[in-house]
């Protein structure tokens, strides 16, 4: 029976450093007239929100819409893709980075209270209170940029708290 992996390589694999999450935020999703990046290649996010696959499917739907809009002119559809998708994919990266606090019991408690309050108020008065951030992300087709704008206060608060937390860790 032959060994699939030399012992030295197996040991190197076991002793490798643990990687961090990779996030990607491209400024352009195209190169020339024939290359288009979609999905994680264009906008990899933290798995915390579970939106990676949804965003990839949205990319396909947007590109299909662009092909219809530009009468299957692939060159023009590719050129327009970045303009159409960049605001939402950048917003998704921001949301996935800062929807959850890294630390702080009070922030977690506030997150829980916000979620329950928005769920309750939205059920009672849907015209006056929007669903929670997480309901909007998982159960609607509202663009990520609109969701980010409507929850910017929370995202900014978490971003500041996370930056302070990370400073204390270094």
C-alpha positions, 0 to 999 in steps of 0.5 A: 500500500503506497502512502498518499502524502509524504510524512513531512508534508502531513506534518507541515499540514498539521503545523500550519498556521490557522488562517483568518477569514478572507474578505474580498471587495473588488473595485471592478468585476471585469477584465477586458471584454471577456472576463467577469468575476462573480460570487466569492471571486468578486465579493467574498464575505464573512459567513456570519450572515450566510449570504455568500450563496445568495449574493452569488445567485443575485450576481447571476440574476443581475447579469442575466438582466443585463444581457436582456437589457443590452440585447445579449451584447455580452461586452456591454453587459460585462461593462455594466455589471460592476456599475450595477453590483458594486454598491450592493456587494460592498454593502454586503461585505460591510454588513457581514463584517459589522452585523455582530459585535465581537465582544461586549455583553451589553452589545449582545444584549442590545442586539437581542433586544433590537431583534425582538423589539423590531420583530414585535413592532413589525408584526403589530405595525408593519407600515411603521416599523421595518423588519429586523436587519437579519429578517431583511437579509434572509427573507427579502430581495431588498438590495444590500445597500438599502439594508445597510443604509437603513441600519447604518446606526447599528453597523457604525456602533458595532464597527466602533466597538469592534475596533476598540475590542481589537485594539485591546487584543493587540 
